[in-house]
Amino acid sequence: MSMLSSILKTESIAVVGATPKEGKIGRLVVENLLRAGFKGKIYPVNPRYNEILGLKTYPSLRDIPGKVDLVVVAVPAEAVPNVVDDAVDKGVNVVVVLSAGFSEAGRKDLEEEILRRARRGGVRIIGPNCAGVSIPGIGLHASFEEVFSPGSVALLGQSGAYLTALAEILSRRGVGVSFYASLGNRVDVGEEELMDILLEHDETKVIALYIEGLREGQGSKLLKIGSKITSYKPVIVHKAGWSSAGARAALSHTGSLAGSYHVYMAAFKQAGFIIVDDLDLMVDVAEVLSWNKSLPNGMPVILTNSGGHGVTIADHLEAMGIKVPELSSKLKETISKLLPPHASLSNPIDMLAEGTPEKYAEILDILLSSNEIGGVIVIHNPPPMIDAVKVAEAIVKVWDEHNRDKPLVTFFAGFNISSAVKYLRERKVPVTMTHRGCAKAVSSLYEYSEIVRKKRIG
């Protein structure tokens, strides 16, 4: 086990700069470890206190009697080098530096100093100027951000706030988080190394990256590891800082040089990453990739009770390179027996007001049974006389009867849908609520299917 991969097996954590004072980062980290239910040892470190939040507190790392796997640092930047020295002498594996005041504030010398001292003992550094690390499945929440729900998506990147926003939405949707690492100024540990250890992390089904820029030499490593991991797990990436204003902001935010956007895009495509350009799309794609156990092998079909939603999503799909062809004559004939003559049977299949829960179930069953269909988009915008929950129940029942062996994505819109959306997500059925988000999520399934196919025959 490498020094870095040991983070997945953390059994003891020291919080340097812990404090009983309300609202301070040192207190929030200790509170969050307790709230998340971390079962290992928690060692607050602060020479001013004997006890913090009911935990025995130590003057320094050197005074802790037991082994320390992970150190979280929340002290002023000038004090961090000495903490790193103590971590080296203590035999610590990983130090997470939350403290700001390094290269982003013009103190690159201080950043280089903590790295030099860490390398003396092989200690790995996450940060500085970061929001911490979280592994919800083991109750490890070494961060001042709110505690996340455990789940299947790993979040890696430089912006703690961006990743936390992702984590909050994924937690609320029931997808949850398997691993979270805010890298901040990224003086040592980079995304590529964390991706490498997540390859063997069973809880992680999807990896989501937020990148402002890469340091010199990191790009080739990211491509190499990314190319390996995308054979087994999808990687979604949002590259920020593509405009002149965004690039300036990235430099002051984490000290990152944003670099050429087009070069990044070409490299990410080469590695097999799925590219998104905002947070909302990141969430939709992550949810759909997490909850679909199979990839499409055949054309997409849209089943809807609203022509407008169906047409718009079809437009977005074709703009993204996913063709939405007409159904075969045989399939049209089969479905026509269930709908009135004025219903549209091409693709999208528009049931109009006849889109009852029973009709959704019958037609969805036909589509999932057809060899010409690779995946289904189910759209529902409930008219007043239709109970959206009943439609949701029909969708779940039929998809389960088919063992979820074809991908399915839903789009719900309109009044009185909140209970239906809740019902679907509680049963791990993906729900999208914007046209573009739905289309991007579906296209990501086709894109990842092609990535895997090429890698297997290559």
C-alpha positions as CSV (number, residue, x, y, z in Angstrom):
1,M,0.0,0.0,0.0
2,S,1.4,3.4,-1.0
3,M,1.6,6.3,1.4
4,L,-1.3,8.0,-0.5
5,S,-3.5,4.9,-0.9
6,S,-3.4,4.4,2.8
7,I,-5.9,7.3,3.1
8,L,-8.6,4.9,2.2
9,K,-7.8,2.8,5.3
10,T,-7.3,5.8,7.7
11,E,-7.7,4.7,11.3
12,S,-6.4,7.8,13.2
13,I,-6.6,11.5,12.5
14,A,-4.9,14.5,14.2
15,V,-6.4,18.0,13.8
16,V,-3.7,20.6,14.3
17,G,-5.2,23.9,15.2
18,A,-8.3,22.3,16.8
19,T,-10.2,24.7,19.0
20,P,-13.4,24.8,21.0
21,K,-14.2,28.3,19.6
22,E,-17.5,28.4,17.7
23,G,-17.2,29.1,14.0
24,K,-13.5,28.4,13.7
25,I,-12.2,25.9,11.1
26,G,-10.3,23.9,13.7
27,R,-13.6,23.3,15.6
28,L,-15.6,22.5,12.5
29,V,-13.2,19.8,11.4
30,V,-13.4,18.0,14.8
31,E,-17.2,18.4,14.9
32,N,-17.6,17.0,11.4
33,L,-15.5,13.9,12.2
34,L,-17.7,13.2,15.1
35,R,-20.9,14.0,13.2
36,A,-19.8,11.8,10.3
37,G,-19.3,8.9,12.7
38,F,-15.6,8.3,12.2
39,K,-14.8,5.1,14.1
40,G,-11.0,5.6,14.4
41,K,-9.0,7.8,16.8
42,I,-9.4,11.5,16.7
43,Y,-6.6,13.6,18.2
44,P,-7.2,17.3,18.6
45,V,-3.9,19.2,18.7
46,N,-3.6,22.6,20.5
47,P,-1.2,23.5,23.3
48,R,-3.8,25.9,24.9
49,Y,-6.4,23.2,25.7
50,N,-6.6,19.9,27.5
51,E,-9.9,18.8,26.0
52,I,-11.9,19.8,23.0
53,L,-15.5,18.6,22.4
54,G,-14.9,15.8,24.9
55,L,-11.7,14.6,23.3
56,K,-8.3,14.6,25.0
57,T,-6.2,17.3,23.4
58,Y,-2.4,17.2,22.8
59,P,0.1,20.1,22.7
60,S,1.7,18.8,19.5
61,L,1.8,15.9,17.1
62,R,4.9,14.5,18.9
63,D,2.9,14.2,22.1
64,I,0.3,11.9,20.7
65,P,1.0,8.4,22.1
66,G,-0.5,6.3,19.2
67,K,0.0,6.1,15.4
68,V,-1.3,8.9,13.3
69,D,-2.4,8.1,9.7
70,L,-3.7,11.5,8.6
71,V,-3.1,15.1,9.8
72,V,-5.4,18.0,9.1
73,V,-3.8,21.4,9.5
74,A,-5.7,24.5,10.3
75,V,-3.1,27.0,11.6
76,P,-1.6,30.2,10.1
77,A,0.5,29.6,7.0
78,E,3.8,30.5,8.7
79,A,3.3,27.7,11.3
80,V,2.6,25.0,8.7
81,P,6.3,24.1,8.0
82,N,6.9,23.1,11.6
83,V,3.7,21.0,11.6
84,V,5.0,19.2,8.5
85,D,8.3,18.5,10.4
86,D,6.4,17.0,13.3
87,A,4.3,14.9,10.8
88,V,7.5,13.6,9.3
89,D,9.0,12.7,12.6
90,K,5.7,11.0,13.7
91,G,5.6,8.8,10.6
92,V,2.4,10.3,9.2
93,N,1.3,9.2,5.7
94,V,-0.7,12.2,4.5
95,V,-1.1,15.9,5.6
96,V,-4.1,17.9,4.5
97,V,-3.3,21.6,4.7
98,L,-6.5,23.7,4.9
99,S,-4.5,26.9,5.7
100,A,-4.4,29.6,3.0
101,G,-1.7,32.2,2.5
102,F,0.6,30.4,0.1
103,S,1.1,30.8,-3.7
104,E,-2.3,32.2,-4.2
105,A,-1.2,35.1,-1.8
106,G,2.2,35.5,-3.4
107,R,4.0,33.2,-0.9
108,K,5.2,30.5,-3.3
109,D,8.4,30.2,-1.2
110,L,6.3,29.0,1.8
111,E,4.6,26.5,-0.4
112,E,7.9,25.1,-1.7
113,E,9.2,25.0,1.9
114,I,6.5,22.7,3.1
115,L,6.9,20.4,0.1
116,R,10.7,20.2,0.7
117,R,10.1,19.3,4.4
118,A,7.4,16.7,3.5
119,R,9.7,15.0,1.0
120,R,12.3,14.5,3.7
121,G,10.1,11.8,5.2
122,G,8.0,10.8,2.2
123,V,4.9,12.5,3.6
124,R,2.3,13.4,1.0
125,I,0.5,16.8,1.1
126,I,-3.0,17.6,0.0
127,G,-3.5,21.4,-0.4
128,P,-2.6,23.9,0.8
129,N,-5.5,26.4,0.6
130,C,-8.0,23.5,0.3
131,A,-11.3,22.4,1.9
132,G,-10.1,19.0,2.9
133,V,-10.9,15.3,2.3
134,S,-14.0,13.2,2.8
135,I,-14.6,9.4,2.5
136,P,-18.3,9.2,3.7
137,G,-18.4,5.4,3.6
138,I,-16.0,5.2,6.6
139,G,-17.2,8.4,8.3
140,L,-14.0,10.3,7.5
141,H,-14.9,13.9,6.9
142,A,-11.7,15.9,7.4
143,S,-13.2,19.1,6.1
144,F,-14.9,22.2,7.4
145,E,-17.7,21.8,4.8
146,E,-21.0,20.1,5.7
147,V,-21.0,16.3,6.0
148,F,-21.9,14.5,2.8
149,S,-24.1,11.4,2.2
150,P,-22.2,8.3,1.2
151,G,-22.7,7.2,-2.4
152,S,-21.0,6.4,-5.6
153,V,-19.4,9.5,-7.1
154,A,-15.8,10.7,-6.4
155,L,-15.2,14.4,-6.5
156,L,-11.7,15.7,-7.2
157,G,-10.5,19.3,-8.0
158,Q,-9.0,22.5,-6.8
159,S,-12.2,24.4,-5.8
160,G,-13.6,23.2,-2.5
161,A,-16.7,25.3,-2.9
162,Y,-17.5,23.9,-6.4
163,L,-17.0,20.3,-5.2
164,T,-19.1,21.0,-2.2
165,A,-21.9,22.3,-4.3
166,L,-21.7,19.1,-6.3
167,A,-21.7,17.0,-3.2
168,E,-24.7,18.8,-1.8
169,I,-26.8,18.2,-4.9
170,L,-25.7,14.6,-5.3
171,S,-26.4,14.0,-1.6
172,R,-29.9,15.6,-1.9
173,R,-30.6,13.5,-5.0
174,G,-29.6,10.3,-3.3
175,V,-26.6,9.6,-5.5
176,G,-24.1,10.6,-2.7
177,V,-20.4,10.8,-2.6
178,S,-17.8,8.1,-2.3
179,F,-14.7,10.3,-2.1
180,Y,-14.0,14.0,-2.0
181,A,-10.7,15.8,-2.2
182,S,-10.3,19.5,-2.6
183,L,-6.7,20.0,-3.7
184,G,-6.4,23.8,-3.5
185,N,-3.0,24.9,-4.7
186,R,-2.0,21.3,-5.4
187,V,1.6,21.6,-4.3
188,D,2.1,17.8,-4.2
189,V,-0.8,15.4,-4.6
190,G,-2.7,15.8,-7.9
191,E,-5.9,14.5,-9.4
192,E,-4.1,11.8,-11.3
193,E,-2.7,10.1,-8.2
194,L,-6.1,10.1,-6.5
195,M,-7.7,8.7,-9.6
196,D,-5.2,5.9,-9.6
197,I,-6.1,4.8,-6.0
198,L,-9.8,5.1,-6.8
199,L,-9.5,2.5,-9.5
200,E,-9.6,-0.2,-6.8
201,H,-12.1,1.7,-4.6
202,D,-15.3,-0.4,-5.0
203,E,-17.6,2.3,-3.7
204,T,-16.5,4.7,-6.5
205,K,-18.5,4.1,-9.7
206,V,-17.9,7.5,-11.3
207,I,-15.2,10.1,-11.0
208,A,-15.9,13.8,-11.5
209,L,-13.1,16.3,-12.0
210,Y,-13.1,20.1,-11.7
211,I,-9.9,21.5,-13.2
212,E,-8.7,25.1,-13.5
213,G,-5.2,24.3,-14.7
214,L,-2.5,21.6,-14.5
215,R,1.0,22.1,-13.2
216,E,4.0,21.4,-15.5
217,G,4.3,17.6,-16.2
218,Q,1.0,16.8,-14.6
219,G,-0.9,16.6,-17.9
220,S,0.9,13.5,-19.3
221,K,0.4,11.7,-16.0
222,L,-3.3,12.6,-16.0
223,L,-3.7,11.3,-19.5
224,K,-1.9,8.0,-18.8
225,I,-3.9,7.2,-15.6
226,G,-7.1,8.6,-17.1
227,S,-6.7,6.3,-20.2
228,K,-6.3,3.3,-17.9
229,I,-9.2,4.1,-15.5
230,T,-11.8,5.0,-18.2
231,S,-11.7,1.3,-19.3
232,Y,-13.4,0.6,-16.0
233,K,-15.0,3.7,-14.6
234,P,-16.3,6.8,-16.4
235,V,-14.5,10.1,-15.7
236,I,-16.4,13.4,-16.1
237,V,-14.4,16.7,-16.3
238,H,-15.3,20.3,-16.2
239,K,-12.4,22.5,-17.3
240,A,-12.9,26.1,-16.1
241,G,-10.9,29.2,-16.9
242,W,-11.3,29.1,-20.7
243,S,-12.1,32.8,-21.0
244,S,-9.7,35.6,-20.3
245,A,-11.7,36.6,-17.2
246,G,-11.9,33.0,-16.0
247,A,-8.2,32.5,-16.5
248,R,-7.4,35.6,-14.4
249,A,-9.7,34.3,-11.7
250,A,-8.1,30.9,-11.7
251,L,-4.7,32.4,-11.2
252,S,-5.8,34.3,-8.1
253,H,-8.0,31.5,-6.8
254,T,-5.5,28.6,-6.7
255,G,-2.5,30.0,-8.4
256,S,-3.3,28.0,-11.6
257,L,-2.3,28.9,-15.1
258,A,-5.4,28.0,-17.1
259,G,-3.6,27.1,-20.3
260,S,-5.1,26.5,-23.8
261,Y,-8.7,25.3,-23.6
262,H,-8.5,23.6,-26.9
263,V,-5.4,21.7,-25.9
264,Y,-7.1,20.5,-22.7
265,M,-10.2,19.4,-24.7
266,A,-8.1,17.4,-27.1
267,A,-6.2,15.7,-24.3
268,F,-9.3,14.9,-22.3
269,K,-11.0,13.4,-25.3
270,Q,-7.9,11.3,-26.0
271,A,-8.0,10.0,-22.4
272,G,-11.7,9.1,-22.8
273,F,-13.1,11.7,-20.4
274,I,-16.7,12.9,-20.7
275,I,-16.5,16.7,-21.0
276,V,-19.2,19.1,-19.4
277,D,-19.2,22.8,-19.2
278,D,-21.1,23.5,-16.0
279,L,-22.0,22.2,-12.6
280,D,-25.6,21.3,-13.5
281,L,-24.5,19.1,-16.4
282,M,-21.9,17.5,-14.2
283,V,-24.6,16.4,-11.7
284,D,-27.0,15.1,-14.3
285,V,-24.3,13.1,-16.1
286,A,-22.9,11.7,-12.8
287,E,-26.4,10.6,-11.7
288,V,-27.2,8.9,-15.0
289,L,-23.8,7.1,-15.2
290,S,-24.0,6.0,-11.5
291,W,-27.5,4.5,-11.7
292,N,-27.4,2.8,-15.1
293,K,-25.7,-0.6,-14.8
294,S,-25.7,-1.1,-18.6
295,L,-24.6,0.9,-21.6
296,P,-26.6,1.4,-24.8
297,N,-26.4,-0.9,-27.8
298,G,-28.9,0.5,-30.3
299,M,-30.7,3.7,-31.0
300,P,-32.3,5.9,-28.3
301,V,-36.0,6.3,-28.2
302,I,-38.0,9.1,-26.6
303,L,-41.4,8.2,-25.0
304,T,-43.3,11.3,-24.0
305,N,-46.8,12.8,-23.3
306,S,-45.5,16.2,-24.4
307,G,-44.5,17.0,-28.0
308,G,-42.6,20.1,-27.0
309,H,-40.3,18.4,-24.5
310,G,-39.7,15.5,-26.9
311,V,-38.8,17.7,-29.8
312,T,-36.4,19.9,-27.8
313,I,-34.6,16.9,-26.2
314,A,-34.3,15.3,-29.7
315,D,-32.8,18.5,-31.0
316,H,-30.2,18.6,-28.2
317,L,-29.3,15.0,-28.7
318,E,-28.7,15.4,-32.4
319,A,-26.7,18.6,-31.8
320,M,-24.5,16.4,-29.5
321,G,-24.0,13.9,-32.2
322,I,-26.6,11.3,-31.1
323,K,-29.0,10.4,-33.9
324,V,-32.7,9.9,-33.0
325,P,-33.9,7.8,-36.0
326,E,-37.5,6.7,-36.8
327,L,-38.7,3.5,-35.4
328,S,-39.1,0.5,-37.7
329,S,-42.4,-0.1,-39.4
330,K,-42.9,-3.3,-37.3
331,L,-42.3,-1.4,-34.0
332,K,-44.6,1.4,-35.1
333,E,-47.3,-1.1,-35.9
334,T,-47.1,-2.8,-32.5
335,I,-47.3,0.5,-30.6
336,S,-50.0,2.0,-32.8
337,K,-52.4,-0.7,-31.4
338,L,-52.1,1.0,-28.0
339,L,-52.6,4.6,-29.0
340,P,-55.2,6.7,-30.9
341,P,-54.6,7.5,-34.6
342,H,-53.5,11.1,-33.9
343,A,-50.6,10.0,-31.6
344,S,-47.1,10.4,-33.1
345,L,-45.3,7.1,-33.6
346,S,-42.0,8.3,-35.2
347,N,-39.4,9.1,-32.5
348,P,-40.2,10.8,-30.2
349,I,-43.3,8.7,-29.5
350,D,-45.9,11.3,-28.4
351,M,-48.8,9.7,-26.5
352,L,-50.4,13.1,-26.0
353,A,-53.1,13.1,-23.2
354,E,-53.4,9.3,-23.6
355,G,-50.2,9.0,-21.7
356,T,-51.7,7.2,-18.7
357,P,-49.6,5.2,-16.2
358,E,-50.9,2.0,-18.0
359,K,-49.9,3.3,-21.4
360,Y,-46.5,4.2,-20.2
361,A,-46.1,0.7,-18.8
362,E,-47.3,-1.1,-21.9
363,I,-45.2,0.9,-24.4
364,L,-42.1,1.0,-22.2
365,D,-42.3,-2.8,-22.0
366,I,-42.4,-3.0,-25.7
367,L,-39.4,-0.7,-26.2
368,L,-37.3,-2.4,-23.6
369,S,-38.1,-5.8,-25.3
370,S,-37.1,-4.5,-28.7
371,N,-33.6,-5.4,-30.1
372,E,-33.5,-2.2,-32.1
373,I,-33.7,0.0,-29.0
374,G,-30.5,0.8,-27.1
375,G,-31.9,3.1,-24.4
376,V,-35.1,4.9,-23.4
377,I,-35.8,8.5,-22.4
378,V,-39.1,8.7,-20.6
379,I,-40.7,12.2,-20.5
380,H,-43.6,13.1,-18.3
381,N,-45.3,16.5,-17.8
382,P,-48.5,15.6,-15.9
383,P,-51.8,17.0,-17.0
384,P,-54.2,17.6,-14.1
385,M,-56.0,14.3,-14.5
386,I,-52.8,12.2,-14.3
387,D,-51.0,11.3,-11.1
388,A,-47.3,11.6,-11.7
389,V,-46.5,9.2,-8.9
390,K,-48.5,6.5,-10.7
391,V,-46.4,7.1,-13.8
392,A,-43.2,6.9,-11.8
393,E,-44.4,3.6,-10.3
394,A,-45.1,2.2,-13.7
395,I,-41.6,3.2,-15.0
396,V,-39.9,1.5,-12.0
397,K,-42.0,-1.6,-12.3
398,V,-41.3,-2.2,-15.9
399,W,-37.6,-1.3,-15.8
400,D,-37.2,-3.7,-12.9
401,E,-39.0,-6.5,-14.8
402,H,-36.4,-6.1,-17.5
403,N,-33.6,-6.3,-14.9
404,R,-32.6,-2.7,-15.9
405,D,-30.6,-4.3,-18.7
406,K,-31.0,-1.3,-21.0
407,P,-30.3,2.3,-19.9
408,L,-33.2,4.5,-19.0
409,V,-33.3,8.2,-18.2
410,T,-36.4,10.2,-17.2
411,F,-37.3,13.8,-17.6
412,F,-40.1,15.2,-15.4
413,A,-41.5,18.8,-15.6
414,G,-44.6,20.8,-14.7
415,F,-46.7,21.0,-11.6
416,N,-47.1,18.3,-8.9
417,I,-44.0,16.2,-9.8
418,S,-42.0,16.5,-6.5
419,S,-43.4,13.2,-5.0
420,A,-42.8,11.4,-8.3
421,V,-39.2,12.6,-8.6
422,K,-38.6,11.6,-5.0
423,Y,-40.1,8.2,-5.6
424,L,-37.8,7.6,-8.7
425,R,-34.6,8.7,-7.0
426,E,-35.3,6.6,-3.9
427,R,-35.2,3.7,-6.3
428,K,-32.1,4.8,-8.2
429,V,-34.0,5.8,-11.4
430,P,-32.2,8.9,-12.9
431,V,-34.3,12.0,-13.2
432,T,-33.3,15.1,-15.2
433,M,-35.2,18.3,-15.2
434,T,-33.7,20.4,-18.0
435,H,-33.7,19.6,-21.7
436,R,-30.0,20.1,-22.1
437,G,-29.2,18.1,-19.0
438,C,-31.3,15.2,-20.1
439,A,-29.7,15.1,-23.6
440,K,-26.2,15.5,-22.2
441,A,-26.8,12.6,-19.7
442,V,-28.1,10.4,-22.4
443,S,-25.3,11.3,-24.8
444,S,-22.8,10.5,-22.1
445,L,-24.1,7.0,-21.9
446,Y,-23.5,6.6,-25.7
447,E,-20.2,8.4,-25.5
448,Y,-18.9,6.2,-22.7
449,S,-20.2,3.1,-24.4
450,E,-18.1,4.0,-27.5
451,I,-15.0,4.8,-25.3
452,V,-15.2,1.3,-23.7
453,R,-15.8,-0.4,-27.0
454,K,-12.8,1.2,-28.6
455,K,-10.5,0.4,-25.6
456,R,-11.6,-3.2,-25.6
457,I,-10.9,-3.8,-29.3
458,G,-7.8,-1.6,-29.2
